[in-house]
Amino acid sequence: MTFFTVDELPATEMLPGITRRAVYLDHVMITFLNLQPGSTVPEHSHPHEQITYVVSGGMEFYLGDEKRVLHAGSGACCPPGVSHRVVVLDEPTVALDAWYPPREEYK
């Protein structure tokens, strides 16, 4: 894949109220997320490095023992193996996640 348009990437309902689209190469992946108000990503960890960036809207991001409210223009860096979870605030939210290595189950 050389060029893409986000709206033309296949959409997957990742969790209730959360839709994911992915673009990737051999060693890097970006997922584009549309999150509905009140939706949640339960606590989990994984062996991947993850950087989350909020494009619009807002979320509570729990990373290890810390909690931050993220709004457009802010983000979080998740090292491998660190537990994290998300609670979307009361507005539709758009975010993107960068991954290394790519998550095979998201392709």
N, C-alpha and C positions, 0 to 999 in steps of 0.2 A: 504494500500500500504506500503510495507516494504522496497523494493529496487526499484530503477528506473534508467533509462537512459534518459537523456534530449531529445535526438532525437526520442525516442519512445513515448514520451508524446504527446497527441493530440494537434495539432496546431490550433490556432484561429487567423484569421486576425482581430486584435483589431481596427486598423485604417489603412488608406491607407499607405503602406510601413512599417507597424509594425505588427509583428507576435508574439503571446504570447503562452507560454506553462506553465502549472501550476502543482505544486505538493503541497499537503496539508494534514494536520491532523485536529483534532477538533479545535485547538486553534492557529494554525500558518499556514502560506502559503508562498511559494516562487513562483514568476513568473519569467520565463526566457524570455527575449525579444530580438528579432532580429529587428533592426531598420535600414532602408535604408537611405542613404544620403538625407538631406533636409526634411525628414518626421517630423511631429510635433504632439505633444500631446497638445490639446488646454487647456487653463486655466480652472481649475476645483478645487474643494475641496471635501473631503469626511470625514466620521467619523472614518476612519481607521488610525492607525499609519502605516507609510510607511518608509522603508529605501531602498534607491536606491544605487546600486553599479555598476560602469562601469567596465566591464571585458576587453573590447577592443573598440577602436574607441573613439568618443567624442561627447559631447552634451553641449548646453547651457541650464542650469537648472535655472529657475526662481522660487524662493520660497519667497512668501510674497513680500517685497520690494527689495529683493536681487537677483542678477544674478551672477552665477559662471559658468565658463567653466570647465566641468568635463572630465577627460581623464581616461584611464585605471588605476585602483588602487585608484580612488577617488569616493566620493559618497555624498549623501545628506540625511538628516533625516527630514521627514515631519510630524509634529504633526497633530493631527486631526483638521479639519476645516480650515487649512491654504491653501490659494490658491497657485497653482503652475502650471507650464507648461514647456514643453521641445521643443527645436529645435535641431535636429540632425545635426552635422557638416558634412563636405564633404567626409565622409568615412563610410562604413558599421560599425554599432555599435552593440555590444552585452552588455546587462545589465541585472541585476536581481533586483527584488523588493521583499523585505520581508514585510509581512503584519500581522497585528494583529488588530482586529480579521480577519480571512479569508474573502475574498470578495466572497460572495455567487454567484454573477453573473459570476465569473471567474472559477467556478468549472465545 
